Amino acid sequence: MIVIPIRHESMQSRRWPIVTLALIAINVLVFVLTMQSVDDSAVQVPQATEVRLHIRLLAAMHPELKMSPEAQAMVDKFRQDEPKAWQYAQSENRDMQDAWDAKIRLMESPIALQAEMDSLCAQYSENKQSESSSLLEQYGFVTSHPTLISYITANFLHGGWLHLIGNMWMLWLAGFVLEDRWGRVIYTVFYLVAGAAALQIYAWIGGAHVVIGASGAIAALMGAFMVRFAKLKIDMLWLVRLRPVRFQAEAYWMLPLWLLAEFWDTIFGRGDGVAHWAHIGGFAFGVVVALVIHHSGLEHKTNAAIEDKITWKGDPEIEQATELIHQNQTAAAIEQLKSILAKKPASLEACALLQQTYWRVQDLPAYHETTITLCGLHLKAREPEQAWQLYEEFLNSGGGQMPAATWLDLCRAAETLKWYERAADEYQKLAAAYPKEKAGLTAQISAARICLKQLGRPQDALRLFEAASASPVPHLDWEQTIAAGIREAKAAIAPVHA
């Protein structure tokens, strides 16, 4: 069973996602240039790890054996850094590690034991020489002795095409929308720091010898995506016995399910070669940082700067208002923008700047009122995705109910975008919020229609049509539509007899 994200509801950005595209290009280029070296190193590293393990076990069981200076230094460091592991290695009752361990336990001749130690020390010396030029040792994240540069370079190395393609697809889906909301500087810093943090968390918990891949940084993007776009629906492809099944899921429950699967794999997936704790650590880091960015107001300031660059040019009055804001003369800027809107009520630029200014001074009632107006302007301009982004901001900042007319237009916009699940949910919320208004009845009938025609949920459709039929709102003009909907829903529910 394989579940693959295909797309999500917000697949547009205000500017080219230069940083995300650059990260993908760099990862692909590095992979093409290093894939042979990584393959060679991947063969050498497990062998070197096994030799180190055998030297430590043999030295613990037979401390009288002589070792080369290099091997002795390695054993001494292990004994100092990991006293419990060393004590366990000395125990006669410890678990058998491998076939070599079983053979050594049966060996009693001091000469044979010393010969085995000499052989291991010679292999260790050869491995040390090859490791000094190994790509993974130089640029991969070695948990026992990480280098400063490896906190960055390890995130750009991958162990195969599937590893690379999976990471880059998730980087694209989660990355470009965060770059659009946070701006290029914050997004770039976040990505690089998140990758380093995920690697360090993995090292603290105690992972494998070498870690490579962008998975930790991308898991952080997923955590931040869940915080910033919690209610955004993700289109998923579920392969059941190679038969594709498509469904939608909100980010706020789909991504935690992925995280739960990572926890599950840490318990039952040992030895699968995946750094699950780097994923878990990265996701947690992304959640925390996204919350800080959002609640600190940094995201809103960045958004204002982006809008300033891409929109607010050419109108001298808006430029004047912008300059007043930069000079912290927000009261004067607000009056200037109100004056502009009094003359040009359809000005998206002035309304958007006024909204950001109200946020800056934390005048939430005015911010919410202006957000509603701006949302309506985007709907009139046939920009439904921008309107829905504003609606998300409205809800996330504690906004209550949208006016019925604007809310109804938002729901219709969701239908045009084929966000049927989202449209049906919002129609029902609208109907519940305005049960005695014509817009509420219209929303209820629309939700029933979507459930019946688009979502294949005739039981829900019947419930909604019957509720519309019993509505206190006069609906003679809807009687025939409601009656037809009830009949069609009942027919869809009725069992089919062979």
C-alpha positions in Angstrom: 0.0 0.0 0.0 1.5 3.4 -1.1 0.0 6.8 -0.4 1.4 9.7 -2.5 0.5 13.4 -2.3 -0.3 14.8 -5.8 -1.1 18.4 -5.2 -2.9 20.7 -2.8 -5.4 23.6 -3.1 -2.9 26.4 -3.1 -0.7 25.6 -6.2 -0.1 29.3 -7.1 2.3 31.9 -5.8 2.7 35.6 -6.2 6.3 35.4 -7.5 8.5 32.8 -9.0 9.6 30.4 -6.2 13.3 31.0 -7.0 14.7 29.6 -3.8 12.7 26.3 -4.0 13.6 25.8 -7.7 17.3 26.6 -6.9 17.3 24.0 -4.1 15.8 21.4 -6.3 18.3 22.2 -9.1 21.2 22.0 -6.7 20.1 18.7 -5.3 19.7 17.1 -8.7 23.0 18.5 -9.9 24.9 17.2 -6.8 23.2 13.8 -7.2 24.2 13.5 -10.8 27.8 14.4 -10.0 28.2 12.3 -6.9 25.9 9.2 -7.4 28.8 6.9 -8.3 31.0 8.1 -5.4 28.0 7.7 -3.0 27.4 4.2 -4.2 31.1 3.3 -3.7 31.1 4.9 -0.2 27.9 3.2 0.7 29.7 -0.2 0.2 32.7 0.8 2.2 31.0 2.4 5.2 29.1 -0.7 6.5 32.3 -2.7 6.2 34.2 -0.1 8.2 31.4 0.0 10.8 31.5 -3.8 11.2 35.3 -3.8 11.7 35.1 -1.1 14.4 32.4 -3.1 16.2 34.5 -6.3 16.1 37.6 -4.5 17.5 35.6 -3.1 20.4 34.0 -6.5 21.2 37.2 -8.3 21.0 39.0 -5.7 23.2 36.2 -5.9 25.7 36.3 -9.6 25.9 40.1 -9.9 25.9 41.7 -6.7 27.2 45.1 -8.4 27.2 45.3 -8.4 23.4 47.6 -5.8 21.8 46.2 -3.3 19.2 47.6 -0.8 16.8 47.8 2.8 18.1 44.9 3.9 15.9 42.7 1.0 17.0 43.7 1.6 20.7 42.7 5.3 20.4 39.4 4.3 18.9 38.7 1.8 21.7 39.8 4.2 24.5 37.5 6.9 23.1 34.5 4.5 22.9 35.2 3.3 26.5 35.3 6.9 27.7 32.2 8.1 25.8 30.0 5.0 26.1 30.7 3.4 29.5 27.4 1.5 29.7 27.9 0.1 26.1 31.5 -0.9 27.1 30.3 -2.6 30.2 27.6 -4.4 28.2 30.3 -5.6 25.7 32.3 -7.1 28.5 29.3 -9.1 29.9 29.4 -12.8 29.2 25.6 -12.8 29.1 25.1 -10.2 26.4 23.2 -11.0 23.2 25.1 -12.5 20.2 25.8 -9.8 17.7 26.6 -11.8 14.6 28.3 -15.0 13.3 31.8 -13.5 13.9 30.8 -12.9 17.6 29.7 -16.6 17.9 33.0 -17.8 16.4 35.2 -15.6 18.7 33.4 -16.9 21.8 34.4 -20.4 20.9 38.1 -19.4 20.3 40.4 -20.0 23.3 43.9 -19.9 21.8 45.7 -16.7 22.8 47.7 -16.9 19.6 44.6 -17.2 17.4 42.9 -14.4 19.3 45.9 -12.1 18.8 46.0 -13.0 15.1 42.3 -12.1 14.8 43.0 -8.7 16.5 46.0 -8.1 14.2 43.8 -8.8 11.2 41.1 -6.5 12.4 43.6 -3.7 13.1 45.0 -4.0 9.6 41.5 -3.8 8.1 40.8 -0.8 10.4 44.0 1.0 9.1 43.0 0.3 5.5 39.5 1.6 6.1 40.8 4.8 7.7 42.9 5.5 4.7 40.0 5.0 2.3 37.6 6.9 4.6 39.8 9.9 4.4 38.9 10.2 0.8 35.4 8.9 1.0 32.7 11.3 -0.1 30.3 10.2 2.7 32.9 10.6 5.4 33.9 14.1 4.1 30.4 15.5 3.3 27.9 13.1 4.8 26.8 13.6 8.5 28.9 11.2 10.6 27.0 11.0 13.9 30.1 10.1 15.9 32.2 13.0 14.7 30.2 15.4 12.5 32.1 18.3 10.8 30.7 21.8 10.6 30.3 21.7 6.8 28.4 18.4 6.9 25.4 20.0 8.7 24.8 21.6 5.3 26.4 19.3 2.7 24.7 16.1 4.0 21.3 17.7 3.1 22.3 17.8 -0.6 23.5 14.2 -0.9 21.1 11.3 -1.8 21.5 7.6 -2.0 19.4 6.8 -5.1 17.0 8.1 -7.7 13.9 7.2 -5.6 15.4 8.9 -2.6 16.0 12.0 -4.6 12.7 12.1 -6.5 10.6 11.6 -3.3 12.4 14.4 -1.4 12.3 16.8 -4.3 8.6 16.3 -4.9 7.8 17.0 -1.2 10.2 20.0 -1.3 8.2 21.4 -4.2 4.7 20.8 -2.7 5.5 22.2 0.7 8.3 24.6 -0.2 7.0 27.0 -2.8 4.0 28.1 -0.8 6.0 28.7 2.3 8.5 30.7 0.3 5.6 32.8 -1.0 4.3 33.5 2.5 7.6 33.9 4.3 9.7 35.6 1.7 13.0 34.3 0.2 15.3 35.2 3.1 13.4 33.7 5.9 12.5 30.6 3.9 16.2 30.0 2.9 17.5 30.4 6.5 14.7 28.2 7.8 15.5 25.4 5.3 19.2 25.3 6.0 18.8 25.6 9.8 16.0 23.0 9.8 18.2 20.5 7.9 21.1 21.0 10.4 18.7 20.7 13.4 17.2 17.5 12.1 20.6 15.9 11.8 21.7 17.0 15.3 18.5 15.6 16.8 19.2 12.3 15.1 22.7 12.3 16.4 21.5 13.0 20.0 19.2 10.0 19.9 21.8 7.8 18.4 21.5 6.9 14.8 23.5 5.2 12.1 27.1 6.0 11.2 26.4 8.3 8.3 23.2 10.2 7.4 22.5 11.9 4.0 19.5 13.4 2.3 17.2 16.4 2.5 14.5 14.5 4.4 15.0 16.2 7.7 14.7 19.7 6.2 11.7 18.7 4.1 10.0 17.2 7.2 10.5 20.6 8.8 8.7 22.2 5.8 5.9 19.7 6.3 5.6 20.7 9.9 5.5 24.4 9.0 3.0 23.7 6.2 0.7 22.0 8.7 0.8 25.1 11.0 0.5 27.7 8.2 -2.0 25.9 6.0 -3.8 23.6 8.5 -7.1 23.4 6.7 -5.7 23.2 3.2 -6.8 20.0 1.4 -4.2 17.7 -0.1 -5.0 15.5 -3.1 -3.7 12.0 -2.3 -3.2 9.0 -4.6 -3.6 5.7 -2.7 -2.3 2.6 -4.5 -4.1 -0.4 -3.3 -2.8 -3.6 -5.0 -1.6 -1.3 -7.8 -5.1 0.2 -8.3 -5.2 4.0 -7.9 -7.7 5.5 -5.5 -7.8 9.3 -5.1 -9.0 11.2 -2.1 -8.6 14.5 -0.3 -7.3 15.1 3.2 -6.8 18.3 5.3 -3.2 19.0 6.3 -4.0 19.2 10.0 -4.8 15.5 10.2 -3.0 14.0 7.2 0.5 15.3 8.2 0.2 14.1 11.9 -0.7 10.7 10.5 2.5 10.7 8.5 4.4 11.7 11.7 2.7 8.8 13.6 3.9 6.4 10.9 7.4 7.7 11.4 7.1 6.9 15.2 5.8 3.5 14.3 8.8 2.9 12.0 11.3 3.8 14.8 9.8 0.9 16.8 9.2 -1.7 14.1 11.3 -0.5 11.2 14.8 -0.8 12.6 17.4 -1.7 10.0 15.4 -0.2 7.1 18.2 2.4 6.5 15.9 5.4 7.0 16.7 8.1 9.6 13.3 8.3 11.1 14.3 10.4 14.1 15.7 13.0 11.7 12.2 13.2 10.1 10.5 13.4 13.5 13.0 16.0 14.8 12.7 18.1 11.6 8.9 18.0 11.7 8.9 19.2 15.4 11.4 21.9 14.6 9.2 23.1 11.7 6.1 23.3 13.8 7.8 25.3 16.5 9.5 27.8 14.2 6.3 28.3 12.1 4.4 29.1 15.3 7.0 31.7 16.3 7.1 33.3 12.8 3.3 33.5 12.7 2.7 34.9 16.2 5.6 37.2 16.2 4.1 39.1 13.3 7.2 38.5 11.1 5.1 36.8 8.4 2.8 39.7 8.1 5.7 42.2 7.8 7.2 40.0 5.1 3.9 39.8 3.3 3.6 43.6 3.4 7.1 43.9 1.9 6.3 41.4 -0.9 3.1 43.1 -1.8 5.0 46.4 -1.8 7.5 45.0 -4.3 5.0 43.3 -6.7 2.0 45.7 -6.6 2.3 49.1 -5.0 4.1 50.9 -7.7 2.9 53.6 -10.0 0.2 55.2 -7.7 1.8 58.1 -6.0 -0.9 58.2 -3.2 -0.2 54.6 -2.3 3.5 55.1 -2.5 3.0 58.1 -0.1 1.0 55.9 2.3 3.7 53.2 2.1 6.4 55.7 3.0 4.4 56.9 6.0 4.2 53.3 7.2 8.0 52.9 6.8 8.4 56.0 9.0 6.1 54.5 11.6 3.4 57.1 11.0 0.7 54.5 10.9 -2.2 56.7 11.9 -1.5 59.1 9.0 -1.1 56.2 6.7 -4.4 54.8 7.7 -6.2 58.1 7.0 -4.4 58.3 3.6 -5.5 54.9 2.6 -9.1 55.5 3.8 -9.1 58.6 1.6 -7.9 56.6 -1.4 -10.6 53.9 -0.9 -13.3 56.6 -0.6 -12.3 57.7 -4.1 -11.4 54.2 -5.4 -13.4 51.6 -3.5 -12.2 48.8 -5.8 -8.5 49.5 -5.3 -7.0 46.1 -4.3 -3.6 47.8 -3.6 -5.0 50.3 -1.1 -7.2 47.8 0.6 -4.4 45.3 1.0 -2.0 47.9 2.4 -4.7 49.1 4.8 -5.3 45.5 6.0 -1.5 45.0 6.7 -1.4 48.4 8.5 -4.2 47.4 10.8 -2.4 44.2 11.6 0.7 46.2 12.3 -1.0 48.3 14.9 -2.9 45.2 16.2 -6.4 46.7 15.5 -8.0 43.3 15.0 -11.6 44.5 14.5 -10.5 46.9 11.8 -8.2 44.2 10.4 -11.0 41.7 10.2 -13.4 44.2 8.6 -10.8 45.1 6.0 -9.9 41.5 5.3 -13.6 40.8 4.5 -13.6 43.8 2.1 -10.3 42.7 0.4 -11.6 39.1 0.1 -14.7 40.5 -1.8 -12.5 42.5 -4.1 -10.4 39.5 -5.0 -13.6 37.5 -5.7 -14.8 40.3 -8.0 -11.4 40.4 -9.7 -11.8 36.6 -10.4 -8.9 35.7 -8.1 -10.4 32.9 -6.0 -7.2 31.5 -4.6 -6.1 34.9 -3.2 -9.6 35.3 -1.7 -9.3 31.9 0.0 -5.8 32.8 1.4 -7.3 35.9 2.9 -10.2 33.8 4.4 -7.6 31.5 6.0 -5.8 34.6 7.5 -9.2 35.8 8.7 -9.9 32.5 10.6 -6.3 32.1 11.9 -6.4 35.6 13.4 -9.6 34.9 15.3 -12.1 36.3 12.9 -15.7 35.2 13.4 -18.3 34.8 10.7 -18.0 36.2 7.2 -21.0 38.2 5.9 -23.4 35.9 4.3 -23.0 37.3 0.7 -19.2 37.2 0.8 -19.1 33.8 2.4 -21.5 32.5 -0.3 -19.3 33.8 -3.1 -16.3 32.2 -1.4 -18.1 28.8 -1.5 -19.0 29.3 -5.1 -15.3 30.1 -5.9 -14.3 26.9 -4.2 -16.6 25.0 -6.5 -15.1 26.7 -9.6 -11.7 25.5 -8.3 -13.2 22.0 -7.9 -12.5 22.0 -4.2 -15.7 20.1 -3.6 -15.0 18.8 -0.1 -14.0 22.3 1.0 -17.0 23.9 -0.7 -19.5 21.4 0.9 -18.0 22.0 4.3 -18.1 25.8 4.0 -21.7 25.8 2.6 -22.8 23.8 5.6 -21.1 26.2 8.0 -22.7 29.1 6.2 -26.1 27.5 6.5 -25.6 26.8 10.2 -24.5 30.4 10.8 -27.4 32.0 8.9 -30.3 29.6 9.2 -33.0 32.3 8.8 -31.5 34.0 5.7 -31.9 33.3 2.0 -28.1 32.8 1.7 -28.2 30.1 4.4 -30.9 28.2 2.5 -29.0 28.6 -0.8 -25.9 27.3 0.9 -27.7 24.3 2.3 -29.1 23.3 -1.1 -25.7 23.8 -2.7 -24.0 21.6 -0.1 -26.6 18.9 -0.8 -26.1 19.1 -4.5 -22.3 18.7 -4.2 -22.7 15.7 -1.8 -25.0 14.1 -4.3 -23.4 15.0 -7.6 -19.6 15.3 -6.9 -18.8 13.5 -3.6 -21.0 10.4 -3.9 -22.5 10.9 -0.4 -26.3 10.5 -1.0 -27.1 10.1 2.7 -25.6 13.5 3.5 -27.4 14.9 0.5 -30.8 13.6 1.6 -30.2 15.0 5.1 -29.4 18.4 3.7 -32.3 18.4 1.2 -34.8 17.5 3.9 -33.4 20.2 6.2 -33.8 22.7 3.4 -37.4 21.5 2.9 -38.1 22.2 6.5 -36.3 25.6 6.5 -38.3 28.6 8.0 -37.0 30.7 5.1 -39.7 31.0 2.3 -38.6 28.8 -0.5 -41.3 28.4 -3.1 -38.8 29.1 -5.8 -36.7 26.2 -4.5 -39.5 23.6 -3.9 -39.1 21.7 -7.2 -35.3 21.6 -6.9 -35.5 20.4 -3.3 -38.1 17.7 -4.1 -36.1 16.5 -7.1 -33.0 16.3 -4.9 -34.8 14.3 -2.2 -36.0 11.8 -4.8 -32.6 11.4 -6.5 -30.8 11.0 -3.1 -33.3 8.3 -2.0 -32.8 6.5 -5.3 -29.1 6.6 -4.9 -29.4 5.2 -1.4 -31.8 2.4 -2.3 -30.2 -1.1 -2.6 -29.8 -2.5 -6.1 -31.3 -6.0 -6.5 -29.8 -8.4 -9.0 
